[in-house]
Amino acid sequence: MQLKPRRRDAWRARYEILGNDGVGIAGDAFDGRVMRHLVAPALGRGTKYRSPYGMVLPAPTWPYTKLERWHHLSFLKARATMLRFEELKRESFEPKRSLR
């Protein structure tokens, strides 16, 4: 949108629409990709942990997916979620890269 300065002929529109579509390269889309490709791996995305039943499993992806969306971040601080992060860290093969 391009804004125009006020003129004597105020009845005319003060703005002109230049486009109504585009490619998502900034804002939430950009932030989400930064979180996915840079931050999440540093916090343990792609690591493995030992389940309570002794199985070696990949770290769950849902916390990292939540990190990609700013409006989901508040859900990550719920008590049950934090306890799950503590458990995953204890059982992780790379605890320094865990989410807590």
N, C-alpha and C positions, 0 to 999 in steps of 0.2 A: 504494500500500500504506500502510496506517495502522497504526502500532505502538501496542500498548496497554501500559500499565504492568503490572508483575507483580502478581499477586493471590494470595490464599490458594489459589484454585482453579487451580493451575498446570497442570492437565491440559487446560485450555481453550487454544485458540490465542491466541498473543500478537500476532497480526496479523489484519488484515481486508483482503481484496482489494477495492479500490474500482473498478477498471476493468482491462481487459486489451487495450485498443486505443486509438488516438488519432491525432492529426494530427502529422506530423513538422515541427515548427516550431522546434526547437532542436537543439542538439548537432550531429552531423555534417551533417544536412540544412541547417541554418542556415549553418554554416561553408562548406559547398559553394556555397551561393547567394551568400554574401558574396564568395567567391573569384571566382565566375563573373561577377558583375555589377559589382564594384568593383575588385578587385585585378587580375584578368586583363586588362582593358582598359588599365590603367596599365602593364602589362608587355608590351603589344604584341598582345593578342588583337584581331583585326579589321584589323590592318595588312597591308601587302603587301610582298613582297620579289621580287627578280629571281633566277630560277633560274640554274644554271650554263649552261643552254641559251638564256638571254636572255628567257625567258617571265616575265611578271609574274603572280605567284601570291599567293593569300591565305596568311597565316602559318598553318602547320600547327596544328590544334586539339589534337592529342594532349598537348602539354605542359600546356596549360591544364586539360584534363580530369584529368590527374594531380594538379594542384594542388588540385582539388576534393575529393580523397580523402586524408586524412592518412596512410593506410597505403601510399600510392603515392609519397609524397614522397621516400623514400630512393632510388627508382629514378632520379630526376631528376639525382642527383649522379654517376652513372656517367660514366666518362671519355668514352665515345663520345657520350653525350648532351650533355655539356658542350662537346665539339668541335662538335657540330651547332648548339648555341646560338650559339657564336662565329661560325660560318659564316652563320647566319641574320642575326645582328646586322650583319655586314659587308655583306650584300646587302639589308638592310632599307631601305625608303624612310623609316622613322622609327626610326633606331637608338637614340634615347634612350628609346623605349618597348619595347625588346627585352628578352628574358629574360636577360640577363647583363651 
